[in-house]
Amino acid sequence: MEVLGSFMPIILIIPIFWFLILRPEQVKRKKHQTMLDNLSKGDQVVTNGGLHGKVVGVDKDIVVLTIAEGVKVELTRSAVAFLKKGGELIEGE
């Protein structure tokens, strides 16, 4: 009985750790992946590197952005960090 009592705090920490740290990160990752999957032509985005641009083409793994007049950049889809709507940055929806 004493052994079970000494392990009880560790046993209780595992679900608390999962609910406070691991679960919110899984939800955030899933929302971000959904946002990446739903990227479409005309969306305003911000990349991980801080580039702001407009999506002009979407392929399976490649996104083409216009970052200035006549300047197009090809990125991997995972390099898109945020979607911009109304001037606000939205991370996944």
C-alpha positions in Angstrom: 0.0 0.0 0.0 2.8 2.4 0.8 4.4 1.8 -2.7 1.1 2.8 -4.4 0.8 5.9 -2.2 4.4 7.0 -3.1 3.6 6.6 -6.9 0.3 8.4 -6.7 1.7 11.9 -7.4 3.5 10.6 -10.5 0.4 8.8 -11.7 -1.6 12.1 -11.3 1.0 14.2 -13.1 0.7 12.2 -16.3 -2.9 13.2 -17.2 -2.4 16.7 -16.0 0.7 17.0 -18.2 -1.3 15.7 -21.2 -4.3 18.0 -20.7 -2.2 21.2 -20.1 0.7 20.7 -22.6 0.2 17.9 -25.1 -3.5 18.2 -26.0 -3.5 22.0 -26.7 -0.4 21.5 -29.0 -2.2 18.7 -30.9 -5.3 20.9 -31.4 -3.1 23.8 -32.6 -1.2 21.6 -35.0 -4.5 20.2 -36.4 -5.9 23.7 -36.9 -2.7 24.8 -38.7 -2.8 21.8 -41.0 -6.4 22.4 -41.8 -5.5 26.0 -42.7 -2.7 24.8 -44.9 -5.0 22.3 -46.7 -7.6 25.0 -47.4 -5.2 27.6 -48.9 -6.6 28.9 -52.1 -5.8 31.5 -54.7 -6.3 35.0 -53.5 -5.6 34.3 -49.8 -3.3 36.8 -48.0 -0.6 34.9 -46.0 2.5 35.4 -43.9 5.3 32.9 -44.1 7.5 31.6 -41.3 10.3 33.9 -42.6 8.0 37.0 -42.3 7.1 37.5 -45.9 3.7 38.9 -46.5 2.1 37.9 -49.8 -0.9 36.9 -51.8 -1.4 33.3 -53.0 -1.5 33.2 -56.8 -1.1 29.4 -57.2 -1.4 26.3 -55.1 -0.1 22.9 -56.0 0.2 19.7 -53.9 3.2 20.8 -51.9 4.0 24.2 -53.4 2.4 27.6 -52.9 3.2 30.5 -55.2 3.1 34.0 -53.6 3.2 37.4 -55.1 5.2 39.6 -52.6 5.5 42.6 -54.8 4.4 43.7 -58.3 6.0 41.2 -60.7 7.8 39.3 -57.9 6.6 35.7 -57.4 8.1 33.3 -54.8 7.5 29.5 -54.6 7.3 28.1 -51.1 6.6 24.7 -49.6 3.1 24.7 -48.2 4.4 24.2 -44.7 6.3 27.5 -44.8 3.0 29.4 -44.5 2.6 30.4 -40.9 -0.5 32.6 -40.8 -3.5 33.5 -42.9 -4.4 37.3 -43.0 -8.0 38.4 -42.9 -8.9 42.0 -42.5 -5.3 42.9 -41.5 -5.3 40.4 -38.6 -3.1 37.3 -38.5 -5.1 34.1 -38.1 -3.3 30.9 -37.2 -5.6 28.1 -38.5 -9.4 28.2 -38.4 
